[in-house]
Amino acid sequence: MMQQVYQVTTTGQVVISQVDGNDLKFSNGGVDGEFQVFVTDIDPVPELFDQVGELPTGQYVVKGIPIGKDVPEIELDGHYLVYGNQEDGNVMIVKR
C-alpha cells in the first residue's frame, strides 16, 4: 500500500489533522517548500528518514495542496509512525 499527497510549508513541518479538526505538526526534516507525504506500510530506509513523531491509534487526515477546487486527502485509521527526511523534506507515515 502506498498513497501520496504534496504539502507546502514555511515552518519545516508536515500537518496531519485529527478527525476532530485539531492539527498535529511534526518536523519534515526542517525543509521549507513543497514536499511529498507518503503513507505506507513499508518501513523507510533508516539512512534517509528519521522518526519525528507518532500517531497513537485513531483517525487522521493528511490534506494535500489544493488542485483547483479539490483538496486531495488521505484518511488514516490506526497507529502510525511519522518520519522526516532532512535532505528533501519528504515525509513517510508508516502504519504499525
N, C-alpha and C positions, 0 to 999 in steps of 0.2 A: 504494500500500500504506500502510495506517495502522492501527496497533493501539495500545491504551492500557490502562494499569492505574493504580490510585491507590496512593500510598505516604504514610506519615506520618513526620515527622521532628521531633526536638527539637534537631538539630545543623545544620540548613540544608543537608542533604546527601541525594543520591539514592544508593541502594545497588544495585549491579549485581554479580551473583555469577558467578564463573568456574565452569566445569563441575567443577573440582577442589574446589569448596567455598569457596575464598577470596573474600572480599567486597572489592570495589573501591568507593570512595566518592568522589563528586565533588560540588562545590557545586551546589545547585539555584538559586543566586542569593542564598543566605543567608536564606531564608524558612522559618520553622518552621511546623508544622501539616501539614494534608493537602494534597497536590498531585497533579497528573496527570503521568504519564510517557507520552509519545507516542513510538512507534517508527515511522519513516517513511523514505522515500527522497526526500523533498522538502526542499529547503533551507529553514531558518527565516527569518523576517523579521529582518534584521540589527538593526533598531531595537528589537526586543523580546527577542532572545536573544543571549547572549554565549557563545562557546565556552569550556567549562570543563574539557574533557578529551578524551581519545582512547582508543578501544579498538582495539589492534592486532588484526590478523587472528586470529580464534579463535572459540571458542564460549562464550556467556554466557547467563545467565538473569536476567530482571527479574521479581521477585516483587511482587505487589500485596498489598493489605490482605486478610486472610482474610475470606471470606464463608461464615459457618458453618464447616463442616469443610474447605471447598475454599479453596485459595490460588491465585488466578489468576496465571498467569505467561506471559511472552513469551520464547521461545527465540530467541537471536540467533546467527548464524553468518556471520562475515565481519569487515570493517573498518568501524568506526563512529566518528563524532564526537559528542561529548556537549555539549549546550547548556543553559544555565540562564537563567531569567527572573527578574530582580531584583524585579519588581513582585508576582508571584503565586507564585513558586517552581516553576512548571511546568517540565518538562524535556523536551527533544526529543533523541532518539537517532537520528541520521541515518546511513543506510548509504552507504558510499562505493563 
